[in-house]
Amino acid sequence: MNRRIFATALALSVAAFFAPRLAYAEDHLAEAITHTKQAISEGKKGKAEALTMHAEEGLKHAKAAEAQKPNEHTKQGVSHLEMAIDHGKQKHADVATKHAEEALTHLEAAKK
């Protein structure tokens, strides 16, 4: 009887350990869109550093989405996020915001 309880407990522990990873199988495209929207919001406030931070996080997810499922819109989104980051680092919040908006357009199109 104790062996069965131990085996059951062990099986449940292993399942509990792996379940969050399976459930957390990220939707990278959705994450990229979320961070890009945050980047745009910060850019409209003139906060180039915050825009850059969110654009970099969005870029990580966009690249992961592109690796999972290649798509021309995702590729364009990555390209525009990279430009948004470059301009954000130069403190050009207005130009960076425009690139982030263009990236968002492509990322949302990739989701369809």
PyMOL commands that set and color helices and strands:
alter all, ss='L'
color gray80, all
select helices_A, chain A and resi 2-23+28-44+48-68+72-89+93-111
alter helices_A, ss='H'
color red, helices_A
deselect
rebuild
show_as cartoon
